[in-house]
Amino acid sequence: MDESEETWDLMIFGDRGVGKSSFRLKVSMEHSNDGFEINPRIEGPVDRRVVIEGRPCVLWIDESLWTSHYALTSERCLGDIAEMIRRYRYFILMYDITSVESFDSIDFHHRFIKEVIQKYPDVNCSGPQPPHEPSTKKLRFLLIGMKSDLTDRRQVSRSQAESLANTLEGCIGFVETSVKQDASQSMHDFIRALRSGSMQRSDRSNTWLKKVFGRLGT
């Protein structure tokens, strides 16, 4: 990897069937450029080189196969997922707008990620900390409602999701999308928000980006 490239590693959490794999594959396809092959292995991390605001970066996107139901029956699964959480810096919590059950599970996923981060303060978002250095690791994630094109089957309203996004610690924004739309746009906006870290609520009406991601840094 070029030393001038930023690396953004993200892990997607959500119940089975919400669209995690489809989202990752769509992002990979939309980010494909001449000279880079699309990796069709959906069971492994998707990495894609992109340019956002004139700055080259690599998106490294993986997904958790863990669900709230499976976690209750497998201690080994819990250990494996906890280890993966320690390795990733940023997260996406994903639900299906046509499934209220998947939306209700967001709090479960959020609590588990938060507990792992608090339990292992030696692993920082920006890398391991020097000995005795206070940890600055913070949970940062994007809430995504998938299958937004299926409006006739909607079970979760935008207002419900926005309310949840405003209450969950570490949530820097909420967006609805689908694999039929420009999935990569949500990733670009997420990275812009993570880079800035200085958006103010009073400025959110100026652009769509500030409206969606205005909570960063508050």
WOLIN-V239359 format. One line per field, one symbol per residue. ss: DSSP state (2 for helix, 1 for strand, 0 for the rest). A space follows every 50 residues. Layout:
BEGIN
ss = ???
END
This chain:
BEGIN
ss = 00000111111110000002222222222200000000000000011111 11001111111110000222200022222222222220011111110002 22220222222222222220001100110000000000001111110000 22200002222222222000111111000000222222222222220000 222000022222200000
END
